[in-house]
Amino acid sequence: MKAIIDSLNLLLPVFYLITFGFYFYDFMKAGKKFVNSKRLFLFLTLLIHFCYLLFRTIYFDHPPITNVFEIFTVLAFAVGFSYYILELVTDIRGTGPFIIIISIFFQLISTSFITDVFQVKEVLRNHLLGVHVFSALTGYSAFAISCVYGFLYLILYKQIKLNKFGLIFDRLPSLEVLERLSFISAIIGFFLLSIAIFIGIIWLPKAFPKFSYMDPKLIGTFLVWLLYGLGILSKVVGKWQGKKVVIFSILGFVIAILSTIMSNFLAQSFHSFY
């Protein structure tokens, strides 16, 4: 199995690059030559990546969350998986290059520097922890995608204001569609982060009997969850439209990143396993 794991580790960046190539070609040519095959290849790439993560979990007897380069390959999968869900929900396939390149970035770094780790803290062998971390990372990946669509919205909005009708105007979806993509991505992220929080509530008291609900990571995660929940509610009930929605998606992700940095590097937390 070790040989299979090593081979998949080397092949994954290649598969992501080929997938990106399909999406990028259709974007640049404004054609539909790969309209079906690019989604199929993305699915196959994600399936291979899932097998790679599963094989690592089985062979090393722990989920791939024990160091930053294992986290990076999970992030690469999470971004691609979040985008795939979004594409299935909306059937909008023209923005893939802007998202898949993020997966390429994380997977290239992971492939280059990942190491084989057998000896880890016992808590890191818990598979429920693996589901918890995967749900959280996929949720944050969806927030990142929402932020990307927010930036694309603002770029297109500015070009329309300046009467610049070039490549971006021709290839990107309309402002309304970009707003919708940003909003749906935020909903996906909120749902997955809710799952991560729910699992954490069940698992934490058993794994850490003396943990505190005032833990910086818990507070930060809850604030991010609350922020996105209020933003989604404002869109649905308060009828937020246009720039308000995309600015919220950008600011929400910035706050999520700042919260993660502060809770991980500026404060002590029981989440610090390694």
Residue pairs with C-beta under 8 A, 6 or more apart in sequence:
1 55
1 58
1 59
2 59
4 55
5 52
5 55
5 56
5 59
8 48
8 51
8 52
8 55
9 52
9 110
9 111
9 114
10 111
11 48
12 45
12 48
12 49
12 52
12 73
12 76
12 107
12 111
13 104
13 107
13 108
13 111
15 41
15 44
15 45
15 48
15 49
16 45
16 76
16 80
16 100
16 103
16 104
16 107
17 104
18 41
18 45
19 38
19 41
19 42
19 45
19 96
19 100
20 96
20 97
20 100
20 101
20 104
22 34
22 37
22 38
22 41
23 34
23 38
23 42
23 93
23 96
23 97
23 100
24 97
25 31
25 33
25 34
26 32
26 33
26 34
26 35
26 38
26 93
26 94
27 94
27 95
27 96
27 97
27 171
28 171
30 170
30 171
35 93
38 93
38 96
39 84
39 87
39 93
42 80
42 83
42 84
42 87
42 96
42 100
43 84
45 80
46 77
46 80
46 81
46 84
49 73
49 76
49 77
49 80
50 77
52 73
53 64
53 73
53 74
53 77
56 64
56 70
57 63
57 64
57 127
57 130
60 116
60 117
60 118
61 118
61 125
62 117
62 120
62 124
62 125
62 130
63 124
63 125
63 127
63 129
63 130
63 133
63 134
64 70
64 71
64 73
64 74
64 130
65 71
65 74
65 124
65 129
65 130
65 133
66 117
66 120
66 124
66 273
66 274
67 114
67 115
67 117
67 274
69 109
69 110
69 113
69 114
69 115
70 110
70 114
70 117
71 137
72 106
72 107
72 109
72 110
72 114
73 106
73 107
73 110
73 111
73 114
74 133
74 134
74 137
75 106
75 137
75 141
76 102
76 103
76 104
76 105
76 106
76 107
76 110
77 103
78 134
78 137
78 138
78 140
78 141
79 99
79 100
79 102
79 103
79 106
79 141
79 144
79 145
80 99
80 100
80 103
81 138
81 141
82 138
82 141
82 142
82 145
82 185
82 188
82 189
82 192
83 96
83 99
83 100
83 145
85 188
86 142
86 145
86 181
86 184
86 185
86 188
87 93
87 96
89 184
89 188
90 180
90 181
90 184
92 173
92 177
92 181
94 171
94 172
94 173
95 149
95 152
95 172
95 173
95 181
98 148
98 152
99 145
99 148
102 144
102 148
120 274
121 273
121 274
123 129
123 207
123 273
124 273
124 274
126 203
126 207
128 199
128 202
128 203
129 203
129 207
131 199
132 196
132 199
132 200
132 203
133 196
135 192
135 193
135 195
135 196
135 199
136 192
136 193
136 196
136 221
138 192
139 188
139 189
139 190
139 191
139 192
139 193
139 194
139 195
139 196
140 189
140 193
140 256
140 260
141 189
142 185
142 186
142 188
142 189
142 192
143 185
143 186
143 189
143 228
143 249
143 252
143 253
143 256
144 253
145 185
145 189
146 181
146 182
146 183
146 185
146 186
146 189
146 249
146 252
146 253
147 182
147 249
147 250
147 252
147 253
147 254
149 178
149 179
149 181
149 182
149 185
149 246
149 249
150 182
150 246
150 247
150 249
150 250
151 250
152 172
152 178
153 175
153 178
153 179
153 182
153 243
153 246
154 243
154 246
154 250
155 168
156 168
156 169
156 172
156 175
156 178
157 175
157 243
159 165
159 166
159 168
159 169
160 169
160 175
172 178
173 181
175 242
178 246
179 241
179 242
179 245
179 246
182 245
182 246
182 249
183 232
183 235
183 245
183 249
185 249
186 228
186 231
186 232
186 249
186 252
187 232
189 228
190 225
190 228
190 229
190 232
193 221
193 224
193 225
193 228
194 225
196 221
197 221
197 222
197 225
200 218
204 211
205 211
208 270
211 270
215 269
215 270
215 271
216 262
216 263
216 267
216 268
216 269
217 263
217 264
217 269
217 270
217 271
219 263
220 259
220 260
220 262
220 263
221 259
221 263
223 255
223 259
224 252
224 255
224 256
224 259
227 252
227 255
227 256
228 252
231 240
231 248
231 249
231 252
234 240
234 248
235 245
240 248
263 269
263 271
264 271
264 272
